[in-house]
Amino acid sequence: MKLVRWGAAGAEKPGLIDDKGLLRDLSGVVGDIAADMDVARLSAIDPATLPLVGNDARLGVPLTGIGNLVCIGLNYRDHAAETGLALPAEPVVFSKHTGALAGPFDPLTIPPGTTKLDWECELAVVVGKRCSQVDEARALDHVFGYMAANDVSARDWQMDRGGQWIKGKSGPGFCPLGPWLVTADQVADPQELGLWTSVNGTRKQDGNTRDMVFGVAFLLSYLSRFMTLLPGDVVLTGTPAGVGLGKGEFLAPGDVMEVGVQGLGSQKIVLT
């Protein structure tokens, strides 16, 4: 099931995308899209019985109630190589502030003070059940769904301002999610998903989740040793090679940044 939230920022309503790609209104059925909702109940609904919404409606962040944005760095072999860093022995963990959340087509204003704004296409994992001290074999049972994500990064803030990555990762609009939240039952294997980024029509990233250093199940199990993941937490799982940092190419006003993950849809962000 492809779940969305549509409407003006701050007043989004729940919806779904039907098999024909049409946006349907779920507000008569559920109050919002949350990670603890009953997917089986929703799956029993005939989408054709739901009101149609114009496809020109704004799409917001596909999930409400996001508590934490937990991120994994250097989790693709080719990305670690392009940065000149060794593969990590254990996952590199950092976070983004939830103030960075944005819809998949919302414009992004480059904040004053950074000249090195960069893109990072990622698979985002939505936690659906309390996850603490979970074995890797059971970790995927705790997943509600998956989204495309862009870990937008101000590299100068990230690397030149005292070494605290969160400062370079948390500006307004630095975490567009969506366009859809695809429920876990619709993703057969999260380690077999292509992901890509284009800037102004030129392909910059072209990877696959099979190339992760640490897979999704391992990451959830690993994180659950150090923290309790809660329903609505989102884990960004790393990015493949092709980020701007690798070639000294960064975003500027007027650029158009597109990010997509196989089966999860694509985003299109205009820089201002």
Phi, psi and omega in degrees: 000136179257107184259144181220168168232128189233154178119183182298149180303129181088352180225034183292150176244155179284148178204177174218159175258122183278182185293343177264004180082014181268143179276127181242145182274125179256004188294341175278355184246317180226157180284325181193175178266111182231154187287351179252016182284162184274098182293323181299320178296317179294322182295337181281350181277135174282113182304332182295342179274354182267146180298141175283146174242140178302137183289000175270003179293142175295140172256132178260191172303129189289355187223135172263164175074027177289118183270317183220144172247100181261129188238152179241127180260154175053045186257009171237135186301318183289330178289319177300320180295319183290337177272353181077019182250150178288153175298137181289145176284331175225159181303139174273119187246131173214185181222163171242146175287143182292347173294350178278349185298142180206160175287166187287349180231009179290138176295153181240119177272124179293123183292148175296139176104353174240140176238009185227059179277133191230164180249152174208102176288134183214156167273125177256135181249128180260121178285132181247343180225149176308129190232103180219127179053049184263135176291150179303323183296336181252001189297318183293343175294345183263006183266129175275321181180188186224151178219158165282145180219157173232112179275072180301136189222129170272100189295326179292320176292324182291319192252340187246007184240044174095008171082008180266105187300326185302331180294327180270358187245359196238012179297161178303128180084006184279004177218068173292135180235149177106193027280337184240158162256114181263122184295152190301330181294345181264358180244103186295320183211109180292353178262018178224048183239126174286149176214148190207159173223138170234143174236122182054036176085358179258125181292127181250320179236142179207090187230187179212141183295346177294343182268008175298144172291315179237122183285172185300313182299317178298316183299314180297317178297316181297310181299325184290349175283334188251342182206158174266115176279136186243157177307129182099346172292146181236131179250119174269127198259012177107169186230147176281179180298159176113009177289160182298327181304324183296333182240005182069030179251130183227164186282150179223159177306136182096343177293151176241119185249124180239135183225138179213153174230135183309123178080352184247002178087180183224154179254159174216114187241129174261130180274137177234000000 
